[in-house]
Amino acid sequence: MQKDFFSYQAQTTQFAAGFEVEKAVGSYIYGTDGKKYLDFVAGVSANTLGHSHPKVVGAIKEQAEKYLHVMVYGEYAQEKPVALCKLLAEATPDPLEITYLVNSGAEAIDGSLKLAKRYTGREEIVSFKDSYHGNTHGALSVSGNETHKREFRPLLPMISFIEFNNEKDFDKITEKTACVILETVQGAAGFLVPNDDYLVKLKRRCEEVGALLILDEIQPGFGRTGKLFSFEHFGIVPDILVMGKGMGGGVPVGAFMSSKEIMGTLAHSPKLGHITTFGGNPLIAASSYATLKEVLESGLMDEVEEKEKLYRELLVHPKIQNINGKGLMLAVNLGFPEYTLDVAKKCMEKGLIVFWQLYRNEYLRISPPLTISLDEIREGCQIILDVLNEN
Protein backbone atom coordinates (compact mmCIF):
# COMPACT_ATOMS: atom_id res chain seq x y z
CA MET A 1 0.00 0.00 0.00
CA GLN A 2 2.81 2.44 0.81
CA LYS A 3 4.39 1.85 -2.59
CA ASP A 4 1.09 2.57 -4.34
CA PHE A 5 0.56 5.60 -2.10
CA PHE A 6 3.74 7.20 -3.36
CA SER A 7 3.17 6.03 -6.94
CA TYR A 8 -0.43 7.12 -7.51
CA GLN A 9 -1.53 9.66 -4.86
CA ALA A 10 -0.34 13.24 -5.25
CA GLN A 11 1.95 14.40 -2.43
CA THR A 12 2.21 17.78 -0.70
CA THR A 13 5.84 17.37 0.36
CA GLN A 14 8.83 15.25 -0.57
CA PHE A 15 8.97 13.65 2.87
CA ALA A 16 5.48 12.27 3.60
CA ALA A 17 5.50 9.56 6.26
CA GLY A 18 3.43 7.06 4.32
CA PHE A 19 2.21 5.52 7.58
CA GLU A 20 -0.21 2.68 6.77
CA VAL A 21 -3.45 2.93 8.76
CA GLU A 22 -5.44 -0.16 9.70
CA LYS A 23 -8.10 1.43 11.94
CA ALA A 24 -8.58 4.27 14.44
CA VAL A 25 -10.57 4.21 17.67
CA GLY A 26 -10.76 6.78 20.46
CA SER A 27 -7.37 8.42 21.01
CA TYR A 28 -5.44 5.78 19.06
CA ILE A 29 -4.59 5.02 15.44
CA TYR A 30 -3.64 1.42 14.66
CA GLY A 31 -1.12 0.70 11.92
CA THR A 32 -0.87 -2.28 9.61
CA ASP A 33 2.36 -2.98 11.50
CA GLY A 34 0.25 -4.21 14.42
CA LYS A 35 1.18 -1.29 16.69
CA LYS A 36 -1.11 1.36 18.18
CA TYR A 37 -0.22 5.03 18.26
CA LEU A 38 -1.56 7.62 20.71
CA ASP A 39 -2.86 10.56 18.68
CA PHE A 40 -1.90 14.05 19.94
CA VAL A 41 -2.86 15.67 16.60
CA ALA A 42 -6.45 14.57 15.90
CA GLY A 43 -6.12 14.92 12.15
CA VAL A 44 -4.82 18.49 12.66
CA SER A 45 -7.68 19.51 14.99
CA ALA A 46 -10.34 17.72 12.91
CA ASN A 47 -11.26 14.72 15.08
CA THR A 48 -12.95 16.62 17.88
CA LEU A 49 -14.44 13.52 19.52
CA GLY A 50 -11.57 11.21 18.72
CA HIS A 51 -11.67 8.41 16.17
CA SER A 52 -14.79 6.39 15.35
CA HIS A 53 -16.90 8.00 18.06
CA PRO A 54 -20.04 5.83 18.30
CA LYS A 55 -22.47 8.76 18.08
CA VAL A 56 -20.76 10.13 14.99
CA VAL A 57 -20.50 6.73 13.30
CA GLY A 58 -24.10 5.98 14.24
CA ALA A 59 -25.34 9.26 12.76
CA ILE A 60 -23.48 8.60 9.51
CA LYS A 61 -24.87 5.06 9.22
CA GLU A 62 -28.42 6.18 9.98
CA GLN A 63 -28.30 8.92 7.34
CA ALA A 64 -26.62 6.67 4.76
CA GLU A 65 -29.56 4.29 4.96
CA LYS A 66 -32.02 7.13 4.21
CA TYR A 67 -30.42 9.07 1.37
CA LEU A 68 -27.17 10.72 0.30
CA HIS A 69 -26.95 13.62 -2.12
CA VAL A 70 -30.32 14.66 -3.56
CA MET A 71 -29.94 18.25 -4.81
CA VAL A 72 -27.49 21.14 -4.99
CA TYR A 73 -27.19 23.33 -1.90
CA GLY A 74 -30.05 25.63 -0.98
CA GLU A 75 -32.91 23.98 -2.88
CA TYR A 76 -34.34 21.21 -0.69
CA ALA A 77 -35.11 21.16 3.04
CA GLN A 78 -33.24 18.18 4.50
CA GLU A 79 -33.44 17.13 8.14
CA LYS A 80 -29.81 17.07 9.24
CA PRO A 81 -28.54 20.22 7.48
CA VAL A 82 -31.51 22.16 8.87
CA ALA A 83 -31.01 20.73 12.36
CA LEU A 84 -27.30 21.58 12.27
CA CYS A 85 -27.90 25.19 11.25
CA LYS A 86 -30.63 25.60 13.87
CA LEU A 87 -28.45 24.20 16.65
CA LEU A 88 -25.59 26.50 15.61
CA ALA A 89 -27.93 29.48 15.82
CA GLU A 90 -29.09 28.43 19.29
CA ALA A 91 -25.51 27.90 20.51
CA THR A 92 -24.01 31.20 19.30
CA PRO A 93 -24.69 34.82 20.33
CA ASP A 94 -26.58 37.40 18.28
CA PRO A 95 -26.31 38.53 15.55
CA LEU A 96 -25.04 35.13 14.37
CA GLU A 97 -28.20 33.43 13.24
CA ILE A 98 -27.88 31.85 9.80
CA THR A 99 -25.31 29.44 8.38
CA TYR A 100 -24.07 28.67 4.89
CA LEU A 101 -22.74 25.09 4.73
CA VAL A 102 -19.85 24.33 2.37
CA ASN A 103 -17.24 21.63 1.76
CA SER A 104 -14.16 22.90 3.60
CA GLY A 105 -12.74 25.67 5.74
CA ALA A 106 -10.95 27.17 2.75
CA GLU A 107 -14.19 27.38 0.77
CA ALA A 108 -15.86 28.96 3.78
CA ILE A 109 -13.12 31.60 3.83
CA ASP A 110 -13.70 32.34 0.14
CA GLY A 111 -17.44 32.56 0.71
CA SER A 112 -17.01 34.91 3.67
CA LEU A 113 -14.80 37.26 1.63
CA LYS A 114 -17.37 37.36 -1.15
CA LEU A 115 -20.10 38.03 1.39
CA ALA A 116 -18.20 40.94 2.94
CA LYS A 117 -17.56 42.51 -0.46
CA ARG A 118 -21.17 42.03 -1.52
CA TYR A 119 -22.64 43.48 1.67
CA THR A 120 -20.34 46.50 2.00
CA GLY A 121 -19.89 47.25 -1.69
CA ARG A 122 -16.18 47.69 -0.96
CA GLU A 123 -13.14 45.97 -2.43
CA GLU A 124 -10.26 46.30 0.03
CA ILE A 125 -9.45 43.54 2.53
CA VAL A 126 -7.20 43.70 5.59
CA SER A 127 -5.59 40.50 6.82
CA PHE A 128 -2.67 39.64 9.12
CA LYS A 129 0.97 38.78 8.73
CA ASP A 130 1.72 35.10 9.38
CA SER A 131 -1.96 34.23 9.10
CA TYR A 132 -3.17 31.01 7.51
CA HIS A 133 -6.65 30.62 6.03
CA GLY A 134 -6.33 27.80 3.51
CA ASN A 135 -5.04 27.13 0.02
CA THR A 136 -7.75 28.01 -2.48
CA HIS A 137 -6.83 31.16 -4.40
CA GLY A 138 -9.02 33.37 -2.22
CA ALA A 139 -7.91 31.85 1.09
CA LEU A 140 -4.29 31.88 -0.01
CA SER A 141 -4.61 35.54 -1.00
CA VAL A 142 -5.47 36.55 2.58
CA SER A 143 -2.89 34.24 4.17
CA GLY A 144 0.16 36.07 5.41
CA ASN A 145 3.19 33.98 4.51
CA GLU A 146 4.79 35.02 1.23
CA THR A 147 6.88 31.86 0.89
CA HIS A 148 3.70 29.83 0.46
CA LYS A 149 2.17 32.35 -1.96
CA ARG A 150 4.93 33.57 -4.24
CA GLU A 151 4.76 30.85 -6.88
CA PHE A 152 0.99 31.19 -7.28
CA ARG A 153 0.69 34.90 -8.00
CA PRO A 154 -1.23 36.80 -9.22
CA LEU A 155 -3.69 36.37 -6.36
CA LEU A 156 -6.56 38.59 -5.24
CA PRO A 157 -5.68 42.30 -5.41
CA MET A 158 -6.31 45.07 -2.86
CA ILE A 159 -5.26 43.10 0.22
CA SER A 160 -3.05 44.62 2.92
CA PHE A 161 -1.50 42.93 5.93
CA ILE A 162 -1.16 44.20 9.47
CA GLU A 163 0.61 42.78 12.51
CA PHE A 164 -1.24 40.59 15.02
CA ASN A 165 -1.57 42.22 18.46
CA ASN A 166 -0.28 45.59 17.17
CA GLU A 167 -2.89 48.32 17.69
CA LYS A 168 -0.75 50.87 15.86
CA ASP A 169 -1.75 49.21 12.58
CA PHE A 170 -5.44 49.99 13.07
CA ASP A 171 -5.15 53.15 10.98
CA LYS A 172 -4.76 50.89 7.93
CA ILE A 173 -8.41 49.87 8.42
CA THR A 174 -10.37 52.62 6.66
CA GLU A 175 -13.70 53.53 5.06
CA LYS A 176 -12.49 51.65 1.98
CA THR A 177 -12.09 48.38 3.88
CA ALA A 178 -14.72 45.74 3.17
CA CYS A 179 -13.54 43.43 5.93
CA VAL A 180 -10.81 42.52 8.35
CA ILE A 181 -10.14 38.80 8.52
CA LEU A 182 -8.13 37.07 11.21
CA GLU A 183 -7.74 33.82 13.09
CA THR A 184 -8.92 34.29 16.66
CA VAL A 185 -5.92 32.13 17.59
CA GLN A 186 -3.18 32.30 14.94
CA GLY A 187 -2.58 28.68 13.96
CA ALA A 188 0.30 28.25 11.54
CA ALA A 189 2.29 30.94 13.36
CA GLY A 190 2.42 28.86 16.54
CA PHE A 191 -1.00 29.19 18.24
CA LEU A 192 -0.66 32.88 19.11
CA VAL A 193 -3.40 34.27 21.37
CA PRO A 194 -4.73 37.87 21.26
CA ASN A 195 -3.47 40.24 23.94
CA ASP A 196 -5.92 41.46 26.59
CA ASP A 197 -8.61 43.59 24.90
CA TYR A 198 -6.99 43.57 21.45
CA LEU A 199 -10.01 42.02 19.76
CA VAL A 200 -12.39 44.45 21.48
CA LYS A 201 -10.39 47.37 20.13
CA LEU A 202 -10.16 45.78 16.68
CA LYS A 203 -13.94 45.26 16.53
CA ARG A 204 -14.46 48.87 17.61
CA ARG A 205 -12.21 50.09 14.80
CA CYS A 206 -14.15 48.01 12.27
CA GLU A 207 -17.43 49.49 13.49
CA GLU A 208 -16.02 53.02 13.26
CA VAL A 209 -15.23 52.65 9.56
CA GLY A 210 -18.07 50.31 8.57
CA ALA A 211 -15.88 47.28 7.87
CA LEU A 212 -17.01 43.76 8.71
CA LEU A 213 -14.97 41.60 11.08
CA ILE A 214 -14.47 38.01 9.92
CA LEU A 215 -13.12 35.56 12.48
CA ASP A 216 -11.55 32.35 11.27
CA GLU A 217 -12.39 29.70 13.88
CA ILE A 218 -11.59 26.75 11.64
CA GLN A 219 -9.11 25.29 14.15
CA PRO A 220 -10.45 26.33 17.58
CA GLY A 221 -14.10 25.81 16.64
CA PHE A 222 -16.30 23.27 18.41
CA GLY A 223 -14.80 23.45 21.85
CA ARG A 224 -11.04 23.21 21.45
CA THR A 225 -10.33 26.18 23.74
CA GLY A 226 -13.01 25.37 26.30
CA LYS A 227 -15.68 27.47 24.59
CA LEU A 228 -17.63 26.43 21.53
CA PHE A 229 -15.73 29.15 19.64
CA SER A 230 -12.66 30.90 20.98
CA PHE A 231 -14.00 34.44 20.38
CA GLU A 232 -16.24 33.82 23.40
CA HIS A 233 -13.16 34.24 25.63
CA PHE A 234 -12.51 37.76 24.35
CA GLY A 235 -15.74 39.73 24.72
CA ILE A 236 -16.69 40.21 21.08
CA VAL A 237 -18.90 38.69 18.39
CA PRO A 238 -17.74 38.73 14.75
CA ASP A 239 -19.88 39.92 11.87
CA ILE A 240 -19.01 36.73 10.00
CA LEU A 241 -17.85 33.51 11.67
CA VAL A 242 -15.94 30.86 9.72
CA MET A 243 -15.66 27.26 10.85
CA GLY A 244 -14.48 23.88 9.54
CA LYS A 245 -12.12 21.07 10.59
CA GLY A 246 -13.43 19.87 13.98
CA MET A 247 -17.09 20.64 13.27
CA GLY A 248 -17.36 17.48 11.17
CA GLY A 249 -16.05 14.94 13.66
CA GLY A 250 -13.75 13.54 10.99
CA VAL A 251 -15.54 14.30 7.72
CA PRO A 252 -14.90 17.20 5.29
CA VAL A 253 -17.02 20.27 6.02
CA GLY A 254 -16.92 24.03 6.39
CA ALA A 255 -19.38 26.83 7.06
CA PHE A 256 -19.68 30.57 7.44
CA MET A 257 -22.25 32.20 9.66
CA SER A 258 -23.67 35.71 9.94
CA SER A 259 -26.86 37.70 10.44
CA LYS A 260 -29.83 37.23 8.13
CA GLU A 261 -29.37 40.78 6.88
CA ILE A 262 -25.78 40.24 5.82
CA MET A 263 -26.14 36.66 4.55
CA GLY A 264 -29.23 37.51 2.56
CA THR A 265 -27.21 39.61 0.13
CA LEU A 266 -25.76 36.46 -1.46
CA ALA A 267 -29.22 35.48 -2.72
CA HIS A 268 -29.78 38.40 -5.08
CA SER A 269 -28.08 40.91 -7.37
CA PRO A 270 -26.80 38.52 -8.58
CA LYS A 271 -28.65 35.45 -7.40
CA LEU A 272 -26.45 32.45 -6.61
CA GLY A 273 -23.85 34.74 -5.05
CA HIS A 274 -22.21 31.60 -3.74
CA ILE A 275 -23.16 28.13 -4.91
CA THR A 276 -21.91 24.66 -4.06
CA THR A 277 -23.02 21.21 -5.17
CA PHE A 278 -22.09 19.18 -2.10
CA GLY A 279 -22.18 21.84 0.62
CA GLY A 280 -24.78 20.83 3.20
CA ASN A 281 -24.52 17.18 2.17
CA PRO A 282 -26.87 15.25 4.49
CA LEU A 283 -24.29 12.61 5.41
CA ILE A 284 -21.76 15.29 6.39
CA ALA A 285 -24.41 17.33 8.18
CA ALA A 286 -25.47 14.28 10.19
CA SER A 287 -21.90 13.80 11.38
CA SER A 288 -21.52 17.52 12.15
CA TYR A 289 -24.82 17.66 14.04
CA ALA A 290 -23.87 14.63 16.16
CA THR A 291 -20.48 16.21 16.88
CA LEU A 292 -21.93 19.58 17.86
CA LYS A 293 -24.64 18.03 20.03
CA GLU A 294 -22.10 15.88 21.88
CA VAL A 295 -19.71 18.81 22.43
CA LEU A 296 -22.55 20.92 23.82
CA GLU A 297 -24.08 18.27 26.06
CA SER A 298 -21.22 16.02 27.19
CA GLY A 299 -19.29 18.42 29.43
CA LEU A 300 -16.12 17.96 27.37
CA MET A 301 -15.59 21.71 27.11
CA ASP A 302 -15.56 21.94 30.90
CA GLU A 303 -12.59 19.55 30.97
CA VAL A 304 -10.40 21.50 28.54
CA GLU A 305 -8.86 23.83 31.13
CA GLU A 306 -7.82 20.95 33.37
CA LYS A 307 -6.30 19.08 30.43
CA GLU A 308 -4.38 22.16 29.27
CA LYS A 309 -3.07 22.66 32.79
CA LEU A 310 -1.85 19.04 32.91
CA TYR A 311 0.01 19.42 29.60
CA ARG A 312 1.72 22.56 30.86
CA GLU A 313 2.63 20.94 34.19
CA LEU A 314 4.12 17.84 32.54
CA LEU A 315 5.92 19.40 29.57
CA VAL A 316 8.71 21.07 31.51
CA HIS A 317 12.19 20.41 30.13
CA PRO A 318 15.37 22.40 29.42
CA LYS A 319 14.82 21.89 25.68
CA ILE A 320 11.29 23.35 25.82
CA GLN A 321 11.59 27.12 25.50
CA ASN A 322 7.91 27.98 25.90
CA ILE A 323 4.39 26.72 25.17
CA ASN A 324 1.97 28.90 23.19
CA GLY A 325 -1.74 28.45 22.78
CA LYS A 326 -4.98 27.98 24.65
CA GLY A 327 -6.93 24.91 25.71
CA LEU A 328 -6.12 21.90 23.55
CA MET A 329 -4.33 24.04 20.96
CA LEU A 330 -0.76 24.01 22.23
CA ALA A 331 2.51 24.72 20.44
CA VAL A 332 5.68 23.51 22.18
CA ASN A 333 8.75 25.53 21.17
CA LEU A 334 11.81 23.29 20.76
CA GLY A 335 13.98 26.02 19.28
CA PHE A 336 14.95 24.65 15.87
CA PRO A 337 12.85 23.24 13.01
CA GLU A 338 15.23 20.37 12.25
CA TYR A 339 15.23 19.27 15.87
CA THR A 340 11.45 19.49 16.14
CA LEU A 341 10.97 17.35 13.03
CA ASP A 342 13.37 14.79 14.46
CA VAL A 343 11.55 14.77 17.80
CA ALA A 344 8.24 14.17 15.99
CA LYS A 345 9.78 11.26 14.11
CA LYS A 346 11.23 9.71 17.27
CA CYS A 347 7.91 10.12 19.10
CA MET A 348 6.20 8.23 16.28
CA GLU A 349 8.69 5.41 16.68
CA LYS A 350 7.72 5.21 20.35
CA GLY A 351 3.98 5.21 19.61
CA LEU A 352 3.00 8.88 19.82
CA ILE A 353 1.72 11.00 16.94
CA VAL A 354 2.72 14.66 17.12
CA PHE A 355 3.20 17.16 14.31
CA TRP A 356 4.59 20.64 13.73
CA GLN A 357 3.25 24.09 12.89
CA LEU A 358 3.03 25.02 9.22
CA TYR A 359 5.00 28.30 9.30
CA ARG A 360 6.92 27.82 12.54
CA ASN A 361 8.44 24.35 12.35
CA GLU A 362 10.27 24.86 15.62
CA TYR A 363 6.90 24.44 17.36
CA LEU A 364 5.60 20.95 18.08
CA ARG A 365 1.83 20.80 17.58
CA ILE A 366 -0.38 19.33 20.27
CA SER A 367 -4.07 19.28 19.34
CA PRO A 368 -5.55 16.01 20.64
CA PRO A 369 -9.21 14.99 20.62
CA LEU A 370 -11.31 16.68 23.29
CA THR A 371 -12.08 13.17 24.52
CA ILE A 372 -8.47 12.42 25.45
CA SER A 373 -8.13 11.20 29.04
CA LEU A 374 -5.77 12.51 31.70
CA ASP A 375 -3.95 9.18 31.73
CA GLU A 376 -3.48 9.36 27.97
CA ILE A 377 -2.07 12.88 28.33
CA ARG A 378 0.39 11.57 30.91
CA GLU A 379 1.33 8.66 28.65
CA GLY A 380 2.01 10.90 25.65
CA CYS A 381 3.87 13.59 27.56
CA GLN A 382 6.18 10.98 29.05
CA ILE A 383 7.06 9.83 25.53
CA ILE A 384 7.90 13.42 24.55
CA LEU A 385 10.08 13.85 27.64
CA ASP A 386 11.82 10.51 26.98
CA VAL A 387 12.61 11.57 23.41
CA LEU A 388 13.92 14.95 24.60
CA ASN A 389 16.14 13.20 27.13
CA GLU A 390 17.51 10.77 24.55
CA ASN A 391 18.15 13.30 21.77
Stockholm file with secondary structure:
# STOCKHOLM 1.0

chainA/1-391         MQKDFFSYQAQTTQFAAGFEVEKAVGSYIYGTDGKKYLDFVAGVSANTLGHSHPKVVGAIKEQAEKYLHVMVYGEYAQEKPVALCKLLAEATPDPLEITYLVNSGAEAIDGSLKLAKRYTGREEIVSFKDSYHGNTHGALSVSGNETHKREFRPLLPMISFIEFNNEKDFDKITEKTACVILETVQGAAGFLVPNDDYLVKLKRRCEEVGALLILDEIQPGFGRTGKLFSFEHFGIVPDILVMGKGMGGGVPVGAFMSSKEIMGTLAHSPKLGHITTFGGNPLIAASSYATLKEVLESGLMDEVEEKEKLYRELLVHPKIQNINGKGLMLAVNLGFPEYTLDVAKKCMEKGLIVFWQLYRNEYLRISPPLTISLDEIREGCQIILDVLNEN
#=GR chainA/1-391 SS CHHHHHHHSCCSSSCCCCCCEEEEEBTEEEETTSCEEEESSHHHHTCTTCBSCHHHHHHHHHHHTTCSCCSSTTSSCCHHHHHHHHHHHHHSCTTCCEEEEESCHHHHHHHHHHHHHHHHCCCEEEEETTCCCCSSHHHHHTCCCGGGTGGGCSCCSSEEEECTTCGGGGGGCCTTEEEEEEESSBTTTTCBCCCTTHHHHHHHHHHHHTCEEEEECTTTTTTTTSSSSGGGGTTCCCSEEEECGGGGSSSCCEEEEECHHHHGGGGSSSSCSSCCSSTTCHHHHHHHHHHHHHHHHSSHHHHHHHHHHHHHHHCCCTTCCEEEEETTEEEEECSCHHHHHHHHHHHHHTTEECEECSSCTTEEEECCCTTCCHHHHHHHHHHHHHHHHHC
#=GC SS_cons         CHHHHHHHSCCSSSCCCCCCEEEEEBTEEEETTSCEEEESSHHHHTCTTCBSCHHHHHHHHHHHTTCSCCSSTTSSCCHHHHHHHHHHHHHSCTTCCEEEEESCHHHHHHHHHHHHHHHHCCCEEEEETTCCCCSSHHHHHTCCCGGGTGGGCSCCSSEEEECTTCGGGGGGCCTTEEEEEEESSBTTTTCBCCCTTHHHHHHHHHHHHTCEEEEECTTTTTTTTSSSSGGGGTTCCCSEEEECGGGGSSSCCEEEEECHHHHGGGGSSSSCSSCCSSTTCHHHHHHHHHHHHHHHHSSHHHHHHHHHHHHHHHCCCTTCCEEEEETTEEEEECSCHHHHHHHHHHHHHTTEECEECSSCTTEEEECCCTTCCHHHHHHHHHHHHHHHHHC
//
